[in-house]
Amino acid sequence: MKFHKPDKLLAETVESFTMAINALAAHKLRSALTLLGVLIGVFSIIVVMTAMRVLKNRVETDMSRLGSQTFAVRKWPEIQFGGPMSWEKYRRRKDISLAYGQQVQNKATLAVNVGIEGNFWGGQVETRYKKTPPTVQLLGETVGSFPARNWSLAEGRGLVDGDVDNARDVCVLGDTLARTVFPLGSPVGERLLLNGIHYTVVGVLEAKGGATEGEQDNFAIIPITTALNRYGRRTMSLTILVQARDAASYDDTVEQVRGILRVARKVPPGAEDDFELYSNDSLIEQFNNFTRAVRIGVGVVSSIALLAAGIGIMNIMLVSVTERTREIGIRRAVGAKRRNIMMQFIMEAVVLCEIGGVIGVVLGILGGNALAWHMKIPTVVPIDSIVLGLGICSVVGVIFGTYPAHKAANLDPIESLRYE
């Protein structure tokens, strides 16, 4: 039967693949030890990339709590990768007080909403139905915090100016907390205890769920003035939330707020800000910049591992060529061409690398997603990293298998048949 050229090439490839599998199966221990280096290199790439993707999804979900066109002002950076010396610089800054927040409220004419918030404690909530563990987050807020935080009401109302001005004992509950402490009906109008102090529930927020199975809805909101008066934290640093009118005015709003705070806090001209401005996008970009350095570092280390594995593969393939010299001579004697011999040995090296790569990918995905299972967040499968890892395996196989294959293809058939 006469093959067309594409069919002939396919048949030769299939034959080379089959012979490669048989050769590797004939030396199981040697093959396993050889592919171990490739496995470790690919595993290190995939496990880190998967873990980074899990953390990125978690961070993006958590950071998306700010509303559209919203930025925040804090004394401390939201994300800080520096050491103790960098934190000392932030510690020496003046706190962002309620007075500073009120100045922004009054003077930021480009902002559509300005909120002021403080995170006070993780405490216990008690009702006539149930008592929670002491892990409920208490937030002090103003009216503008609701649109700035992208909070929507499921029932009841949010805070109003009278609640903040008069420091009333009212609260708004997150969805998870509301369902936990009032399982039998609407909590609006009900009384509860926040760390032993009575409050009246005036509203419930819509569920946002989130990366930790609804944990981000496990909080209570009270007026910022009530929180400051009741818990004696007048010196704590607050957060100012500012929502611009639209995307076009966002940058101008940021600059206006920066100017208001620099004047209020008496920052000298030319000196750097003594506060931090951040948004969803800036935090995600900062996280990506940090993880990019980690990915590059892992790539360098993994490349060294793959290089060592490639050298090991070349060594084993050279030994294999020597062991199978007579087999090569017989193949050449019955009509095999040099390209058939080269394809056979290159295919053997590639298959060896790909088997190690596939095992490394599977173990890497499982290892990386162990973090997701621990944090109870959705698992990820980094397709791009998998393709990259397996592609690198093929390249390693071709590069380090070419010389042994070339040596095998150029053996003299007569001398090969005489080889013992």
C-alpha positions in Angstrom: 0.0 0.0 0.0 1.4 3.4 -1.0 1.1 6.3 1.4 0.7 9.9 0.5 3.3 12.0 2.2 1.1 13.4 5.1 -0.2 9.9 5.8 3.3 8.4 5.7 4.5 11.1 8.2 1.6 10.4 10.5 2.3 6.6 10.3 6.0 7.2 11.1 5.0 9.4 14.1 2.6 6.9 15.5 5.2 4.1 15.1 7.9 6.2 16.8 5.5 7.0 19.6 4.7 3.3 20.1 8.3 2.4 20.1 9.1 5.2 22.6 6.4 3.9 25.0 7.7 0.4 24.7 11.3 1.5 25.4 10.3 3.4 28.5 8.2 0.6 29.8 11.1 -1.8 29.4 13.1 0.3 31.8 10.5 1.4 34.3 12.8 2.4 37.2 15.3 4.2 35.1 12.5 6.1 33.3 10.8 7.0 36.6 14.0 8.4 38.1 14.7 10.4 34.9 11.3 12.0 34.7 11.4 12.9 38.4 13.5 16.0 37.6 10.9 17.2 35.0 8.1 16.4 37.5 9.7 18.6 40.2 10.3 21.5 37.8 6.8 21.5 36.4 5.2 20.9 39.8 7.0 23.9 41.3 5.7 26.1 38.5 2.1 24.9 38.6 1.7 24.8 42.4 2.8 28.4 42.7 0.8 29.7 39.7 -2.3 27.9 41.0 -1.8 29.2 44.6 -1.3 32.8 43.2 -4.4 32.5 41.1 -6.4 31.4 44.1 -5.1 34.3 46.2 -5.7 36.7 43.3 -9.3 35.6 43.0 -9.7 36.0 46.8 -8.1 39.4 46.8 -10.2 40.7 43.9 -13.4 39.4 45.5 -12.6 41.1 48.8 -11.4 44.3 47.3 -14.5 44.7 45.1 -16.4 45.7 48.2 -15.8 49.4 47.2 -18.5 50.8 45.0 -18.1 52.1 41.5 -15.7 55.1 41.1 -14.9 55.0 44.8 -11.6 55.4 46.5 -10.6 55.4 50.2 -8.3 57.4 52.4 -6.5 55.8 55.3 -3.6 56.4 57.6 -2.2 52.9 56.8 -1.7 51.3 53.4 -4.2 48.6 52.6 -1.4 46.2 51.5 2.1 46.5 52.7 5.0 44.2 51.8 7.8 46.1 53.6 9.4 45.3 56.9 9.1 46.9 60.3 11.0 50.1 59.3 8.4 50.9 56.6 5.6 50.4 59.1 7.3 52.8 61.5 6.9 55.6 58.9 3.1 55.0 58.8 2.8 54.7 62.6 4.2 58.2 63.1 1.4 59.7 60.9 -1.5 61.6 62.5 -4.7 59.6 62.8 -7.5 60.3 60.3 -10.1 61.7 62.7 -13.8 62.3 62.4 -13.0 66.0 62.0 -10.9 65.3 58.9 -13.7 63.2 57.4 -16.2 65.9 58.0 -14.0 68.5 56.3 -13.9 66.3 53.2 -17.7 65.9 53.4 -18.2 69.7 53.5 -15.5 70.7 50.9 -15.3 67.9 48.3 -17.7 69.4 45.8 -16.8 67.0 43.1 -17.8 63.9 45.2 -21.3 62.5 45.0 -20.9 60.6 48.3 -18.5 60.8 51.2 -18.6 58.2 54.0 -16.6 57.9 57.2 -16.0 54.5 58.8 -14.2 52.8 61.5 -13.7 49.1 62.2 -14.2 48.7 66.0 -14.1 45.1 67.1 -15.1 41.5 66.6 -17.7 40.9 69.2 -20.7 38.9 70.2 -24.3 39.5 69.2 -27.2 38.2 71.3 -30.9 38.0 70.6 -33.8 36.2 72.2 -33.3 33.5 69.6 -29.6 33.0 69.5 -26.1 34.0 70.6 -23.2 34.2 68.1 -19.5 33.5 68.7 -17.4 36.6 69.4 -16.5 37.0 65.8 -19.0 39.5 64.5 -17.5 42.7 63.0 -18.8 46.0 64.2 -18.5 48.9 61.8 -19.1 52.6 62.6 -20.4 54.4 59.5 -22.0 57.5 58.1 -24.8 57.8 55.6 -22.4 58.2 52.6 -20.8 54.9 53.4 -23.7 52.9 52.0 -23.4 54.0 48.3 -19.6 54.2 48.6 -19.4 50.6 49.9 -22.0 49.5 47.3 -24.4 48.3 50.0 -28.0 47.7 49.0 -30.8 47.2 51.5 -32.9 44.1 51.5 -35.4 45.5 54.0 -35.8 48.4 56.3 -33.6 51.5 56.0 -30.0 52.5 56.2 -28.5 55.1 58.5 -29.8 58.6 58.2 -28.3 61.9 59.2 -30.3 62.0 62.4 -28.8 58.7 63.5 -25.3 60.0 63.1 -25.9 63.6 64.4 -27.7 62.3 67.6 -25.5 59.1 68.1 -28.6 56.9 68.2 -28.6 53.3 69.3 -29.6 51.8 65.9 -27.9 49.2 63.7 -28.1 47.7 60.2 -27.2 44.0 59.9 -25.4 42.1 57.2 -27.4 39.3 55.6 -25.6 36.4 57.2 -25.8 38.0 60.7 -29.5 38.8 60.3 -30.4 35.2 59.3 -28.2 33.8 62.1 -29.6 35.8 65.0 -33.2 36.2 63.7 -33.9 32.8 62.0 -37.7 33.0 62.3 -38.6 36.3 60.7 -37.7 39.9 59.9 -35.3 41.5 62.3 -36.4 45.1 61.5 -37.7 46.8 64.6 -36.2 44.0 66.9 -33.8 44.7 69.7 -30.4 42.9 70.2 -27.3 43.1 72.3 -23.9 44.1 70.7 -21.4 43.1 73.4 -24.0 43.6 76.0 -25.4 46.9 74.8 -28.9 47.3 73.4 -29.5 48.4 69.8 -32.6 48.6 67.6 -32.3 47.0 64.1 -33.5 49.4 61.4 -32.4 47.5 58.3 -30.8 44.5 56.7 -28.4 44.6 53.7 -28.6 42.4 50.7 -26.4 39.4 50.7 -23.0 39.7 48.9 -21.7 36.3 49.8 -18.1 36.2 49.0 -15.0 34.2 49.1 -15.5 32.8 52.6 -19.1 31.5 52.1 -20.9 34.6 53.3 -18.5 35.6 56.0 -18.2 39.1 54.6 -21.9 39.5 55.5 -21.3 38.7 59.1 -21.2 42.3 60.5 -23.3 45.0 62.1 -23.3 48.7 61.3 -23.9 51.5 63.8 -23.5 55.3 63.5 -19.9 56.4 63.6 -20.6 58.9 66.4 -22.3 56.2 68.5 -19.3 53.9 68.0 -16.8 56.6 69.0 -18.8 57.7 72.0 -19.6 54.3 73.3 -16.3 52.5 72.8 -14.0 55.3 73.7 -11.9 55.0 70.6 -11.6 58.7 69.8 -8.0 58.4 68.9 -8.4 55.6 66.4 -7.7 56.3 62.8 -10.8 56.2 60.6 -11.2 55.6 56.8 -12.8 58.2 54.5 -14.7 56.7 51.5 -15.2 59.0 48.5 -17.4 58.3 45.5 -16.9 60.4 42.4 -19.8 61.4 40.1 -18.5 59.5 37.1 -15.3 58.1 35.5 -14.6 61.4 33.8 -14.4 63.3 37.1 -12.7 60.5 39.1 -9.1 61.8 38.8 -10.2 65.4 39.6 -12.1 64.2 42.7 -9.0 62.3 43.9 -6.9 65.5 43.5 -9.5 67.6 45.2 -9.7 65.3 48.2 -5.9 65.1 48.4 -5.7 68.9 48.4 -8.3 69.2 51.2 -6.5 66.7 53.4 -3.1 68.2 52.8 -4.3 71.6 53.9 -6.2 70.2 56.8 -3.3 68.1 58.0 -0.8 70.9 57.3 1.4 68.9 54.9 4.2 71.2 53.6 4.4 71.9 49.9 6.6 69.3 48.1 6.3 66.8 51.0 4.7 63.4 50.4 1.2 62.8 51.6 0.8 61.6 55.2 -2.1 59.4 54.2 -2.9 56.7 51.7 -5.3 56.8 48.8 -6.4 53.5 47.3 -9.2 52.0 45.1 -10.1 48.5 43.9 -7.9 48.9 40.8 -4.9 50.3 42.7 -5.0 47.5 45.2 -5.3 44.8 42.6 -2.5 46.3 40.6 -0.3 46.4 43.7 -1.1 42.7 44.5 -0.3 41.8 40.8 3.0 43.6 41.0 4.0 41.7 44.1 3.0 38.3 42.7 4.8 39.1 39.4 8.1 39.2 41.3 7.2 35.9 43.0 6.3 34.3 39.6 9.5 35.4 38.1 11.5 34.0 41.0 9.7 30.7 40.8 10.2 30.6 37.0 14.0 31.0 37.5 14.2 28.3 40.1 12.0 25.9 38.0 14.1 26.6 34.9 17.2 25.4 36.8 15.4 22.3 37.9 14.3 21.7 34.3 17.8 22.3 33.0 19.1 19.7 35.4 16.4 17.3 34.3 17.2 17.9 30.6 20.8 17.1 31.3 19.7 13.9 33.0 17.5 13.0 30.1 20.4 13.5 27.6 22.6 11.3 29.7 20.1 8.5 29.9 19.3 8.8 26.2 23.0 8.5 25.3 23.2 5.3 27.5 20.1 4.1 25.7 21.7 4.7 22.3 24.7 2.7 23.4 22.6 -0.2 24.7 20.4 -0.3 21.6 23.2 0.0 19.0 22.4 -3.5 17.5 18.7 -2.7 17.4 19.5 0.5 15.5 21.7 -1.4 13.0 18.9 -3.9 12.4 16.4 -1.1 11.8 18.7 0.6 9.3 19.4 -2.8 7.6 15.6 -3.4 7.0 15.1 0.0 5.5 14.7 2.6 8.3 16.1 6.0 7.3 18.1 8.4 9.5 15.0 10.6 10.1 13.1 7.5 11.4 15.9 6.8 13.9 16.0 10.5 14.9 12.3 10.7 15.3 12.2 7.6 17.4 14.7 8.9 20.0 13.5 12.5 20.0 9.9 11.1 20.5 11.3 9.0 23.4 12.8 12.1 25.1 9.6 14.1 24.5 7.3 11.4 25.9 9.6 11.0 28.9 9.3 14.8 29.6 5.6 14.9 28.9 4.8 12.1 31.3 6.8 13.9 34.0 5.1 17.1 33.0 1.5 15.7 33.2 2.2 14.2 36.7 3.7 17.5 37.8 0.7 19.4 36.5 -1.8 17.2 38.3 0.2 17.4 41.6 0.7 21.1 41.2 -3.0 21.8 40.7 -3.9 19.7 43.7 -1.2 21.3 45.8 -2.2 24.9 44.8 -5.8 24.3 45.4 -5.1 22.9 48.9 -5.0 26.6 49.8 -8.4 27.2 48.2 -9.9 24.2 50.2 -8.3 25.5 53.4 -9.7 29.0 52.8 -13.0 27.6 51.6 -13.0 29.5 48.3 -13.5 28.3 44.8 -10.7 26.2 43.2 -9.0 27.3 40.0 -7.3 25.5 37.1 -4.7 27.8 35.5 -5.0 26.7 31.9 -2.4 29.1 30.6 0.2 27.9 33.1 -0.7 24.3 32.3 -0.1 24.9 28.6 3.1 26.8 29.3 4.4 23.9 31.6 3.7 21.2 29.1 5.1 23.3 26.2 8.3 23.8 28.2 8.4 20.0 28.7 8.2 19.4 24.9 11.0 22.0 24.3 13.2 20.3 26.9 12.6 16.9 25.3 13.4 18.2 21.8 16.5 20.1 22.9 18.1 17.5 25.1 17.0 14.6 22.9 18.3 15.9 19.7 22.0 15.1 20.2 21.4 11.5 21.3 19.0 11.1 18.4 21.5 12.6 16.0 24.2 10.2 17.3 21.9 7.2 16.9 20.9 8.2 13.4 24.5 8.5 12.3 25.7 5.2 13.5 27.2 3.0 10.8 24.7 0.2 10.1 27.4 -2.4 9.5 29.3 -1.6 12.6 26.0 -1.5 14.6 25.1 -5.0 13.4 28.5 -6.2 14.7 28.1 -4.5 18.1 27.8 -6.9 21.0 
